[in-house]
Every structure is written in C-alpha cells, then in structure tokens.
Amino acid sequence: MSLYRKYRPQTFDAVTGQEPVVTTLRNAVAQDKIAHAYLFAGPRGTGKTSIARILAKTLLTHAIQDETIKKQIIKAVEEGSMVDLIEIDAASNRGIDDIRELIEKIQFSPIVASAKVYIIDEVHMLTREAFNALLKTLEEPPSYAYFILATTELQKIPPTIQSRCQRFTFRQIDDDAMVARLEYIAGEEHMQVEKAALEAIAHHAQGGLRDAISLLDQLRSLEKVTLSDVQARLGGISIESLEGLLQATTTGDREQVIRLVRELEESGAPMDAVVRQMLGKIRADMHGRISRNETIDDLTQLLNALLDAVRNIRLSPVPALALETALLSYSPATGAMQAPSVAPPLGSSPPRPSPATPSPSSSTPKQEDPKQSAASVSVASSSPSAASVSSIAATPPASSNSSGSLSLMDVVSAWPDLANKVTPAAVKMSLKNGRVTAVEDGSVTLTFTAAFHRDRVAQTDSSTAIERLMQETFQRPLRLRCLVDQNSIPPPANQPMVNLAEAAADIF
C-alpha cells in the first residue's frame, strides 16, 4: 500500500496543518450545529478529502448510541464499503443525468447509519446544467442527507452553490509541519532520512502534503535517503546551481548565465521549478533588505522578469530559452529590465550621446522650453531606472515629430515601453528576444537570436500591430524588418528538433 493511503488521517487529531478548519468542525459537532452542505476549497494534497471522510464518520454515527454499531460504521467507512457514504468524482460524473440519478436515490432513507453523506470531489467539473439541478437539493435536502463538496478551483463554483454551503478554505501546509509529519512516517517505516532531505521534499511539495509523502514513498527503497538523492529525483536542481545563476545574472556574466541554464536543462530540471526556487531566494533577500532599510529596486526588477518568465515558459516550445531571455535582459548596472534591443548593431559600436546634451534621448539639439529643460535635468539626476521609466512615461521621444530625424538611440530608449504594450503574451516574449540594430530609410530593423521568434513577430498580424504602435510612439510611419543573428549561440547538442509550424500552431 502506498504511504499516502497508509498514513491518511482517520481522526481530526491526526490532521496536519489545517487547525482552523478542524477546530471549527469539531466544535460544530460537539454543539450539534451541523450544516447540511459544506464546501471545502484549497490546493491539492492539503487534506480536503481526508477531512471530508472524517466528518462523514461523525455524521453517520451522530445519532447512534450503540458503540459496537458505531465502530462497525467507522470501519466500513475506512474500508470503503459503507453503503450510506457515497463518494462521487465529478470529473467523470459531471453531467445533468448523473446529478438527476443522485437526486432520485437521495429520497431513500439510510440503510445502516443514521444519515446519508455525499462527498462530491472536484465539484467544479460539473456542468452548468448539473449545478442547476443540484441547487434545489442543496437548499432543502432531506433531514438525513448531508453534502460535502471539495474543489481546487473555487472561482469555478457558481455563487448560488457557494451561498448554500458552509465554506472552508484549506491553506497550503507550511514546511515545518510537513517535515514533522514526514519524520513521523519515516520513523514508522524504519527509514533513515537526512533532515536536509526532508526539508527539500517539503519545499518541493509547495504546501501539498500528499505530494511530499508520495516523493518520500519513491525513496523508501534506498538504504539511506540523502539530500543528493532527493535532488536527483527533483531534476538536478541544486542550491549551488541556483546561487551561481543568480550571481551570474546580477554581475552581468552572460556566458555564465547561458552555461548554467544549459546545465540545468541537460540535467532534466523543470524550468518552471527553477524559476520558482529563484523567486523564493530573491524574495527572502528582498525581505532582508527591507528589514535593514536598504534599496530593493534591482530585486523588484529581477522579480518582474522572472514572473514574466513563468508565464512565457508555459508558451515556449523551448522553456530554457524563455528563462535565458528573462535573465539576459536584466541590466545589473542599473537594476533595470531592458529588451534585448539595447545591443548595438552588428559589427558597429553603439552611438553615444553628446556630453553637452542633458538627455541622451535626443540626437539633435533643439530649442527647449526652460521649464521642460529643468524637468529633464531633474529626471536625469535621479536613479537610472527611475530616469528611464519617467522619460518614457512622461514625454514622447525627443525626435517624435515628423520633421526631425529619428536616431537609433531614440528607438532604443523608447523600445522597452513599446514592447510592453504588445499583445498577446507570446508575441511580446518573442519581440523581447529581438534587439534594435538599425534605424534607416523609414524602417526599424530587429535582429533575433532564433528564427522561431523572428517568424512569430514577422507574421502579418503581429508586424502590423507593432508598426501601428511605432507610429503612435514616434509620430511617423515606420516599417518593421526582422532578421536572424547568424552568430547567435547554437542550441545544445541534445536539444530535440522543433517543428516551427507545429509549435506556432499549438501556441496560437
């Protein structure tokens, strides 16, 4: 028998990490204030079904005085043979006919126990018609009937259903409580497990005790479970790799970033798990800085980049590429995020602003209003990240009128703001993979590191929308040219080939 079934809690006292729910239900039973319908909502593996069965035992034996019969009913519930406890999986019984059959059978009195209990798991999977059919029965059930609904997606439950139930919210179980439970199970199974290994299991489970116990179950055949054993089963994500990746990102070591991401990819580490752990480390660092009253601008910019990467990883046919793009677009000098467009044209040096010009966004001197000049100097004297955001948000590019010339620096300075306006997210991700390499003859040239991103941006609908944004930003019509950098870093040798047409079809 699997460990999570063997050690499923059978009483309220054995439940881990859901004290508010357990206390409320226990007091309701003791004071005979039991509702006819309950709604348990929360993440998977947090004890919803287990507490539903424990509550069902109480309801089924509530009016029975004979202790022998009580024990028989409790044993039948634990063995899954209790006829007055009906468990329904709404994922496979989601139609109106299934609910109508349930409503017809509910009219029959309980056979053995003093009540009939219906546990409907994953109730959010029911159809709208099925919810409507269930509504009246939930509001006025027979006196002996009780409903316990469980869901992982509360937002999908109609308000009319929620209003007829007592709702209990299940929280993620904290790591300390999970480690304590895992230590107990390991002791009962005579397993030798390092404390660090249990902590790694609990952290990976993300608040789901069932997932943590299942991972421990995979490892119980080992003579001694170590931290390296856990890391090997989690896809090779080590603390050293994460710390090295963060250090390479914050110091601007791009070659090291690419190398470490490739190593994680080759080790089989899920990129979304890598990003989650990086977010956890950065968050802890941010809290430490706040307590010391230190600046956090660079950390918030990096957090935003990684949060974007989480969404882009789900869309990208090459998840590691989405992570690379996010990390390489971070500028350690200012703590600001910049689109890859800030790189200079291939084979040429980047244009430099004139020292006499207070704002680098203008390549040609022109007469300025004194108040506007004072505002420009004030912005320039602030932090670099604030200056770049303020100059883009407050005023259009310096050469935005149609009579002046448009320079490469004008486009580069305004490009991050323009790219953030692009929709959908898949096109935005590909656009940020490109860099502005030339502005000439009424066209803006973007160079990409991968043909996949170039093709997505160059599609008629995407390029037309981007050209419209460029016209709004720079106050002139501009064409978009998309190229591929032939000197870009090749993919890993073991990287599977991707059919670009099929990948694009899957995304869109």
C-alpha positions in Angstrom: 0.0 0.0 0.0 1.3 3.5 -0.9 2.4 5.6 2.1 -0.1 8.4 1.5 -3.0 5.9 1.7 -1.5 4.1 4.7 -1.0 7.3 6.6 -4.2 9.1 5.6 -5.5 10.7 8.8 -8.5 8.9 10.3 -9.4 11.3 13.1 -9.3 15.1 13.5 -6.3 14.8 15.8 -4.2 13.2 13.1 -4.8 16.1 10.6 -1.7 18.1 9.8 -1.7 21.9 9.1 -5.4 22.6 9.0 -6.1 23.6 12.6 -8.7 26.4 11.9 -10.8 24.0 9.8 -10.5 21.1 12.3 -11.3 23.3 15.3 -14.4 24.8 13.7 -15.8 21.4 12.6 -15.1 19.7 15.9 -16.9 22.4 17.8 -19.9 22.3 15.4 -20.2 18.6 16.0 -19.9 18.9 19.8 -22.5 21.7 19.9 -24.8 19.9 17.5 -24.6 22.8 15.0 -24.1 20.8 11.8 -24.9 22.2 8.4 -26.4 20.1 5.6 -23.9 21.3 3.0 -20.1 22.0 3.2 -17.7 23.3 0.6 -14.0 22.5 1.1 -11.8 24.6 -1.2 -8.0 24.7 -1.4 -4.8 23.4 -3.2 -4.4 19.7 -3.9 -3.0 17.4 -1.3 -4.0 19.6 1.7 -6.5 17.2 3.3 -9.9 18.1 1.8 -11.0 14.6 1.1 -9.4 13.2 4.3 -11.3 15.7 6.5 -14.5 15.1 4.4 -14.3 11.4 5.3 -13.6 12.1 9.0 -16.6 14.5 9.1 -18.6 11.8 7.3 -17.8 9.3 10.1 -19.2 11.8 12.7 -22.3 12.5 10.7 -23.1 8.8 10.0 -22.7 7.9 13.7 -24.1 11.1 15.2 -27.5 9.7 16.4 -26.4 6.1 17.1 -25.9 5.2 20.8 -24.6 1.6 20.4 -20.8 1.7 20.5 -20.5 -1.6 18.6 -22.5 -0.3 15.7 -20.5 3.0 15.7 -17.3 1.0 15.4 -18.7 -1.1 12.6 -19.7 2.0 10.6 -16.3 3.7 11.2 -14.5 0.6 10.0 -16.8 0.3 6.9 -16.0 4.0 6.0 -12.3 3.4 6.3 -12.5 0.2 4.2 -14.7 2.0 1.6 -17.7 -0.4 2.0 -20.2 1.9 3.7 -23.4 2.0 1.6 -24.6 5.2 3.2 -21.5 7.1 2.2 -21.5 7.9 -1.5 -18.3 9.4 -3.0 -18.6 10.9 -6.5 -15.9 12.0 -8.7 -17.3 15.0 -10.6 -14.6 14.8 -13.2 -16.1 11.6 -14.6 -19.7 12.1 -13.4 -20.3 15.7 -14.4 -23.5 15.7 -16.5 -27.0 16.6 -15.6 -28.1 12.9 -15.9 -25.6 11.9 -13.2 -26.9 14.5 -10.8 -30.6 13.6 -11.6 -29.8 10.0 -10.7 -28.2 11.2 -7.4 -31.3 13.3 -6.6 -33.6 10.3 -7.2 -31.6 8.0 -4.9 -31.4 10.6 -2.2 -35.1 10.1 -1.5 -34.4 6.7 0.0 -33.6 6.6 3.8 -30.2 5.4 5.0 -29.8 1.7 5.3 -27.3 1.2 8.1 -26.3 4.6 9.6 -28.4 7.5 10.9 -27.6 9.6 7.8 -26.6 9.6 4.2 -23.4 11.5 3.2 -22.5 12.6 -0.3 -18.9 13.6 -1.0 -18.5 15.2 -4.4 -14.8 15.6 -5.3 -13.6 18.1 -7.9 -17.1 19.6 -7.9 -16.0 22.5 -10.2 -16.0 20.0 -13.1 -19.9 19.8 -13.0 -21.6 21.4 -16.0 -23.8 24.4 -15.6 -26.9 22.3 -16.0 -25.7 19.9 -13.4 -25.1 22.7 -10.9 -28.7 24.0 -11.6 -30.1 20.6 -11.0 -28.2 20.2 -7.7 -29.2 23.7 -6.4 -32.6 22.9 -5.0 -31.5 19.7 -3.3 -28.6 21.6 -1.6 -31.0 24.2 -0.3 -33.7 21.8 1.0 -32.2 18.3 1.4 -33.9 15.5 3.3 -33.2 15.8 7.1 -30.9 12.7 6.9 -28.8 13.9 3.9 -25.5 15.8 4.0 -23.3 17.1 1.2 -19.6 17.7 1.3 -18.2 19.4 -1.9 -14.5 19.6 -2.5 -12.7 21.7 -5.1 -9.3 23.0 -6.0 -10.8 25.9 -8.1 -13.3 27.8 -6.0 -13.7 30.5 -8.7 -15.5 28.0 -10.9 -18.2 27.2 -8.4 -21.4 29.3 -9.1 -22.2 31.9 -6.3 -25.6 30.3 -6.0 -24.0 27.0 -4.9 -21.5 28.7 -2.6 -24.2 30.6 -0.8 -26.0 27.3 0.1 -22.9 25.8 1.7 -20.6 26.5 4.7 -17.3 27.2 3.0 -14.0 26.2 4.5 -10.7 27.4 2.9 -7.8 25.0 3.2 -4.4 26.6 3.2 -1.1 25.3 2.0 0.7 23.3 4.7 3.9 25.0 5.9 7.2 23.3 5.5 7.8 22.8 9.3 4.5 20.9 9.7 5.3 18.8 6.7 8.8 17.9 7.9 7.4 16.9 11.2 4.8 14.6 9.5 7.5 13.1 7.2 9.8 12.4 10.1 6.9 10.5 11.8 6.2 8.5 8.7 9.9 7.8 8.2 10.2 6.6 11.8 7.2 4.3 11.4 8.7 2.8 8.2 12.2 2.5 9.8 13.7 4.7 7.1 17.0 6.6 7.6 16.4 10.1 6.1 18.6 13.2 6.5 16.8 16.2 7.9 18.0 18.3 4.9 16.4 15.7 2.5 13.0 16.0 4.3 13.3 19.8 4.1 14.0 19.6 0.4 11.0 17.3 -0.1 8.7 19.7 1.9 9.9 22.7 -0.1 9.4 21.0 -3.4 5.8 19.9 -2.5 4.7 23.6 -2.4 2.3 23.1 0.5 0.8 19.7 -0.6 1.4 17.0 2.0 0.2 14.2 -0.3 2.9 15.1 -2.9 5.5 15.2 -0.2 4.5 11.7 1.1 4.5 10.4 -2.5 8.0 11.5 -3.0 9.1 10.0 0.2 7.5 6.8 -0.9 9.7 6.8 -4.0 12.8 6.9 -1.8 11.9 4.3 0.8 13.7 1.5 -1.2 17.1 3.3 -0.5 19.2 2.3 2.5 19.6 5.9 3.5 18.0 8.9 1.9 20.3 11.9 1.5 19.8 15.4 0.1 21.5 14.4 -3.2 19.1 11.6 -3.6 16.2 14.0 -3.3 17.8 16.5 -5.7 18.4 13.7 -8.3 14.7 12.9 -8.3 13.7 16.5 -8.5 15.6 17.0 -11.7 19.0 18.1 -10.6 18.2 21.5 -9.1 21.0 22.2 -6.6 21.4 25.1 -4.3 24.8 25.8 -5.8 23.4 26.0 -9.3 20.7 28.4 -8.3 23.1 30.6 -6.3 25.5 30.6 -9.2 22.8 31.5 -11.7 21.7 34.4 -9.5 25.2 35.7 -9.1 25.9 35.5 -12.8 22.7 37.4 -13.5 23.4 40.2 -11.0 27.0 40.6 -12.1 26.2 40.6 -15.8 28.2 37.4 -16.7 26.1 36.4 -19.7 28.2 33.5 -20.8 27.9 32.0 -17.3 24.1 32.5 -17.3 23.8 30.6 -20.6 26.1 27.8 -19.4 24.3 27.3 -16.1 20.8 27.4 -17.7 22.1 24.8 -20.3 23.4 22.6 -17.5 20.0 22.7 -15.7 18.3 21.9 -18.9 20.5 18.9 -19.7 20.1 17.6 -16.1 16.3 17.5 -16.7 15.4 20.2 -14.3 11.9 21.7 -15.0 12.4 25.3 -15.9 9.3 26.4 -14.0 10.7 24.8 -10.9 14.0 26.6 -11.4 12.2 29.9 -11.6 10.1 29.2 -8.5 13.1 28.5 -6.4 14.9 31.6 -7.7 11.8 33.7 -6.9 11.9 32.2 -3.3 15.6 33.2 -2.8 15.1 36.7 -4.2 12.0 37.2 -2.1 13.9 36.2 1.0 16.7 38.6 0.1 14.2 41.4 -0.5 12.6 40.9 2.9 16.1 41.1 4.5 16.9 44.3 2.7 13.6 45.9 3.8 14.3 45.0 7.4 17.7 46.7 7.0 16.1 49.7 5.3 18.1 49.1 2.1 17.1 49.7 -1.6 15.3 46.9 -3.4 14.9 48.5 -6.9 17.2 45.9 -8.5 15.4 43.0 -6.9 12.0 44.1 -7.9 13.1 44.4 -11.5 14.6 40.9 -11.4 11.4 39.6 -9.8 9.3 41.1 -12.5 11.5 39.5 -15.2 11.2 36.1 -13.6 7.4 36.4 -13.1 7.2 37.1 -16.8 9.4 34.1 -17.5 6.9 31.8 -15.5 4.1 32.8 -18.0 6.4 32.6 -21.0 7.8 29.1 -20.1 4.3 27.7 -20.5 4.0 29.0 -24.0 7.6 28.4 -25.3 8.4 25.2 -27.1 11.9 25.6 -25.6 11.3 26.5 -21.9 15.0 27.2 -21.2 15.0 29.9 -23.9 12.3 31.8 -22.0 14.4 31.7 -18.9 17.6 32.8 -20.7 15.8 35.7 -22.3 14.5 36.9 -18.9 17.9 36.7 -17.3 19.9 38.2 -20.2 17.5 41.1 -20.4 18.4 42.2 -16.9 20.9 45.1 -16.6 23.0 44.7 -13.5 24.4 48.2 -13.8 21.0 49.9 -13.2 18.9 47.1 -11.9 16.5 47.8 -14.8 15.0 45.4 -17.3 15.8 46.2 -20.9 14.6 44.5 -24.0 17.4 42.8 -26.0 17.1 45.7 -28.3 19.6 47.8 -26.3 22.5 46.0 -28.1 24.3 47.9 -30.8 24.1 47.0 -34.5 26.1 44.0 -35.5 29.7 45.0 -36.4 29.4 48.6 -35.2 29.9 50.5 -31.9 26.8 51.8 -30.1 26.1 55.5 -30.6 27.0 57.8 -27.7 25.0 60.8 -26.6 26.7 64.2 -26.7 28.2 65.2 -23.3 26.7 68.7 -23.7 23.2 67.3 -24.1 21.4 66.7 -20.8 19.1 64.0 -22.1 20.5 61.0 -24.1 17.2 60.5 -25.9 17.9 63.4 -28.3 20.5 63.2 -31.1 20.0 66.8 -32.5 20.0 70.0 -30.4 16.8 72.0 -30.5 15.2 74.9 -28.6 13.6 73.8 -25.4 11.2 75.5 -23.0 13.0 76.5 -19.8 10.5 74.5 -17.6 10.9 71.4 -19.7 14.7 71.7 -19.5 14.5 71.9 -15.7 12.3 68.8 -15.6 14.7 66.9 -17.9 17.7 67.8 -15.6 15.7 66.7 -12.6 14.9 63.3 -14.1 18.5 62.8 -15.2 19.7 63.4 -11.6 17.6 60.6 -10.2 18.3 56.9 -10.2 19.0 55.4 -13.7 16.0 53.1 -13.5 13.6 55.8 -12.4 15.0 58.2 -15.1 14.4 55.7 -17.9 10.8 55.0 -16.8 10.0 58.6 -16.2 11.4 59.8 -19.5 9.4 57.2 -21.4 6.1 57.6 -19.5 6.1 61.4 -19.2 7.2 62.5 -22.7 7.4 61.1 -26.2 10.9 60.5 -27.7 12.8 63.7 -28.5 12.6 63.2 -32.2 9.0 62.1 -32.2 7.8 64.9 -34.5 7.8 64.1 -38.2 10.1 67.0 -39.2 13.1 65.8 -37.1 15.4 62.8 -37.7 14.9 59.6 -35.8 18.1 58.1 -34.3 18.9 54.6 -33.1 19.1 55.9 -29.5 15.6 57.4 -29.8 14.2 54.0 -30.7 16.3 52.1 -28.1 15.2 54.3 -25.3 11.5 54.0 -26.1 11.5 50.3 -27.1 11.0 48.7 -23.7 7.8 50.7 -23.1 6.6 49.9 -26.6 7.3 46.2 -26.3 5.3 46.0 -23.0 2.2 47.2 -24.9 2.3 44.3 -27.4 -0.3 41.6 -27.1 -0.6 38.6 -26.9 2.0 37.5 -24.4 3.6 35.0 -26.8 4.3 37.8 -29.3 5.6 40.0 -26.6 8.0 37.3 -25.5 9.3 36.8 -29.0 9.6 40.6 -29.5 11.8 40.9 -26.4 14.1 38.3 -27.8 15.0 40.8 -30.6 17.2 43.8 -30.5 17.1 47.0 -32.5 20.1 47.0 -34.8 19.3 49.7 -37.3 17.0 52.7 -38.0 17.2 53.9 -41.5 15.1 54.7 -44.6 11.9 54.7 -42.6 12.4 51.2 -41.2 13.4 49.7 -37.9 15.5 46.5 -38.1 15.2 43.9 -35.3 17.7 41.1 -35.1 16.7 37.9 -33.3 18.7 35.0 -31.8 16.3 32.4 -33.1 14.2 32.0 -36.3 11.2 30.9 -34.3 10.9 34.3 -32.6 11.6 36.2 -35.9 8.8 34.3 -37.7 6.3 34.9 -34.9 7.0 38.7 -34.9 7.1 38.9 -38.7 3.6 37.4 -39.1 1.3 39.9 -40.8 -1.0 40.5 -37.8 1.9 40.8 -35.3 4.1 43.1 -37.5 1.1 45.3 -38.4 0.2 45.8 -34.8 3.8 46.6 -33.9 4.1 49.1 -36.8 0.9 50.8 -35.5 2.5 51.1 -32.1 5.7 52.5 -33.6 3.7 55.2 -35.5 1.9 56.2 -32.3 5.1 56.3 -30.3 7.4 58.1 -32.9 4.7 60.1 -34.7 5.7 58.8 -38.2 5.1 55.7 -40.3 7.8 53.1 -39.9 8.3 49.6 -41.4 9.5 46.6 -39.4 12.3 44.4 -40.7 13.1 41.1 -38.9 16.4 39.3 -39.3 18.2 36.4 -37.6 21.7 36.9 -36.0 23.8 34.2 -37.7 26.4 34.5 -34.9 23.9 33.5 -32.2 24.7 30.7 -29.8 23.6 27.3 -31.2 21.3 25.1 -29.2 22.6 22.2 -27.0 23.7 19.2 -28.9 21.0 17.0 -27.3 18.2 19.6 -27.9 15.4 17.9 -29.8 14.4 19.5 -33.2 11.2 21.6 -33.1 8.8 21.8 -36.0 8.3 25.6 -36.1 5.0 25.4 -37.9 3.5 22.9 -35.4 4.9 24.8 -32.4 3.3 28.1 -33.6 0.0 26.3 -34.3 0.0 24.9 -30.8 0.6 28.3 -29.2 -1.9 30.3 -31.2 
